Amino acid sequence: MSEDSFLREVEEELRSDKLKAFWKRYAPFIIGAAVLIVLIVAANEAWKWWRDSSAAEASERYYTAISLAERGDLSGAQAALEAIAANDPNGYGILAQFRAASLLAEEGNPDAAISAYDALSSSLNEIRLRELALILGAYLAVDHLDVAAVEARAGTLTGEESPLRNQAREALGLAYFKAGDLEAASASFEAIAADQAAGQEMQLRAHVYLEQLASAGIEIASEAEPEPAE
């Protein structure tokens, strides 16, 4: 055996011994890290599956409840929606709470529906959902409560920064009109007619309201016409 061959053999043995020593020392950590990575990946995939399957299940239960309402089984739909809301406080659970509140109105129980919307407006974390609950409660309050009740719900949402400002203005305008305060009603409807962000359908309604007020002798300041549909 040549000297070079002997040296290479010694070096290979040394490398082999070092590798064995390294593996013996760090194998538990390497294996543990590998197992941890596998567990994390597996847990992540399991979570995705659970989330997707849960969402699919919640969606199916929600639309089953809606189909009950469409078939006229309002009590059955109400019970199904309440179960969804109890089991899933987020996502479809919130949607179920809104639909359950609207069913109360359809069942001829507007006071309970308004209370349900009030509860949503004070319990939800998302501000836009709270505002939506206030508006829906305000619309119901127009026919079933007084002007003050409508103002309490919609009065703070008429500012330019509110995406639901025109719905709030409409609810207030209708409440003022019903109460006989035609000047205040006119101001609310004129604000809708002058707001370029208002949808065409809402602007058309505002002009109908203003025409009614004009026929009652109220001077209308805004002569703007709703833009034609493209």
C-alpha positions in Angstrom: 0.0 0.0 0.0 1.4 3.4 -1.0 1.7 6.2 1.5 -0.9 8.3 -0.3 -3.4 5.4 -0.2 -2.7 4.9 3.5 -3.3 8.6 4.2 -6.5 8.6 2.3 -7.7 5.6 4.2 -6.9 7.2 7.5 -8.7 10.4 6.5 -11.8 8.4 5.4 -11.8 6.6 8.8 -11.4 9.9 10.6 -14.2 11.5 8.6 -16.3 8.4 9.3 -15.6 8.5 13.0 -16.4 12.3 13.1 -19.6 11.7 11.2 -20.6 8.9 13.6 -19.7 11.1 16.6 -21.7 14.0 15.2 -24.7 11.9 14.4 -24.6 10.2 17.8 -24.5 13.6 19.5 -27.0 15.5 17.4 -29.3 12.8 16.0 -32.0 13.3 18.6 -32.2 17.0 17.8 -32.2 16.4 14.0 -34.8 13.7 14.3 -36.8 15.9 16.7 -36.7 18.9 14.3 -37.7 16.7 11.4 -40.6 15.3 13.3 -41.6 18.7 14.5 -41.7 20.0 10.9 -43.8 17.0 9.8 -46.2 17.6 12.7 -46.5 21.3 11.9 -47.2 20.6 8.2 -49.7 17.9 9.2 -51.4 20.1 11.7 -51.6 22.9 9.2 -53.1 20.6 6.6 -55.5 19.3 9.2 -56.5 22.8 10.2 -57.1 23.7 6.5 -59.3 20.6 6.1 -61.2 21.3 9.3 -61.7 25.0 8.3 -62.9 24.1 4.8 -65.1 21.3 5.9 -66.5 23.4 8.8 -67.2 26.3 6.4 -68.8 23.9 4.0 -70.9 22.4 6.8 -71.9 25.8 8.1 -72.8 26.9 4.6 -75.0 23.9 4.0 -76.8 24.3 7.4 -77.3 28.0 6.7 -78.9 27.5 3.2 -81.0 24.7 4.6 -82.4 27.1 7.1 -83.0 29.7 4.3 -84.8 27.1 2.2 -87.1 26.4 5.2 -88.0 30.1 5.3 -88.6 30.2 1.6 -91.0 27.3 1.9 -92.9 29.2 4.6 -91.6 27.3 7.6 -90.5 30.4 9.5 -90.4 28.8 12.9 -88.3 25.9 11.6 -86.0 28.4 9.9 -85.7 30.5 13.0 -84.7 27.4 15.1 -82.1 26.4 12.5 -80.6 29.8 12.3 -80.4 30.1 16.1 -78.6 26.8 16.2 -76.1 28.0 13.7 -75.5 31.3 15.6 -75.0 29.3 18.8 -72.5 26.9 17.3 -70.6 29.4 15.1 -70.3 32.8 16.6 -68.4 34.1 13.6 -68.9 33.8 9.8 -72.2 32.1 9.1 -73.2 32.5 12.7 -73.3 36.3 12.3 -75.1 36.0 9.0 -77.6 33.7 10.7 -78.2 36.3 13.4 -79.1 38.9 10.8 -81.4 36.6 9.0 -83.0 35.5 12.2 -83.8 39.1 13.1 -85.3 39.7 9.7 -87.5 36.6 10.1 -88.9 38.0 13.3 -90.2 41.0 11.3 -91.6 38.6 8.7 -93.4 36.7 11.4 -95.1 39.9 12.5 -92.9 40.6 15.5 -91.2 43.9 14.7 -90.4 44.8 18.3 -88.5 41.6 18.7 -86.7 42.1 15.4 -85.7 45.7 16.4 -84.4 44.3 19.7 -82.4 41.7 17.8 -80.8 44.3 15.6 -80.0 46.4 18.6 -78.3 43.5 20.2 -76.2 42.9 17.1 -75.3 46.6 16.9 -73.9 46.4 20.5 -72.3 43.0 20.4 -70.5 42.7 17.0 -66.8 43.7 16.8 -66.9 44.8 13.1 -68.0 48.4 13.0 -69.6 48.1 9.5 -71.7 45.2 10.7 -72.8 47.2 13.8 -73.8 50.1 11.5 -75.7 47.7 9.3 -77.6 46.4 12.3 -78.4 50.0 13.3 -79.7 50.9 9.8 -81.9 47.8 9.6 -83.3 48.5 13.1 -83.9 52.1 12.0 -85.9 51.1 8.9 -88.2 48.9 11.1 -88.5 51.7 13.7 -89.9 54.0 11.0 -93.2 52.1 11.0 -93.3 50.8 14.6 -91.5 53.4 16.8 -91.3 57.2 17.0 -88.9 59.7 15.4 -86.6 59.6 18.4 -86.1 55.9 18.1 -85.1 56.3 14.4 -82.7 59.1 15.3 -81.1 57.1 18.0 -80.2 54.4 15.5 -79.5 56.3 12.3 -78.7 59.8 13.5 -75.0 59.2 13.9 -74.6 57.6 10.4 -75.5 60.5 8.1 -72.0 62.0 7.9 -70.0 61.9 4.7 -67.6 59.3 6.2 -70.3 56.7 6.7 -70.8 54.3 3.8 -74.4 53.8 4.9 -75.1 57.6 5.2 -77.8 57.5 2.5 -79.7 54.6 4.1 -79.6 56.5 7.3 -80.8 59.7 5.6 -83.7 57.7 4.0 -84.8 56.2 7.3 -84.7 59.6 9.0 -86.5 61.2 6.1 -89.3 58.7 6.2 -89.6 59.0 10.0 -89.8 62.8 9.7 -92.3 62.5 6.8 -94.5 60.2 8.9 -94.3 62.5 11.9 -95.3 65.5 9.8 -92.0 67.3 9.9 -91.9 67.9 6.1 -89.0 70.4 6.2 -86.7 67.9 8.0 -87.9 65.2 5.6 -87.1 67.3 2.6 -83.6 68.1 3.9 -82.9 64.3 4.3 -84.1 63.4 0.9 -82.3 66.4 -0.8 -79.0 65.1 0.8 -79.6 61.8 -0.9 -80.4 63.4 -4.2 -77.3 65.5 -4.1 -74.9 62.7 -3.1 -73.2 61.3 -6.2 -72.3 58.2 -4.2 -75.9 57.2 -3.7 -77.1 54.4 -5.9 -79.4 55.2 -8.8 -82.3 53.3 -7.2 -82.0 55.2 -4.0 -81.7 58.6 -5.8 -84.8 57.7 -7.8 -86.7 57.0 -4.5 -85.4 60.3 -3.1 -86.8 62.2 -6.1 -90.1 60.4 -5.7 -90.2 61.5 -2.0 -89.3 65.1 -3.0 -92.0 65.2 -5.6 -94.5 64.1 -2.9 -93.2 66.9 -0.6 -93.4 69.4 -3.4 -97.0 68.5 -4.0 -97.6 69.2 -0.4 -96.3 72.7 -0.8 -92.7 72.2 0.5 -90.1 74.1 -1.5 -87.4 71.8 -2.8 -84.0 73.3 -3.0 -82.3 70.5 -5.0 -83.3 70.2 -8.7 -80.6 67.5 -9.4 -81.9 64.6 -11.4 -80.5 61.0 -11.0 -78.0 60.0 -13.6 -79.4 57.6 -16.2 -78.3 54.0 -16.1 -75.5 53.1 -18.5 
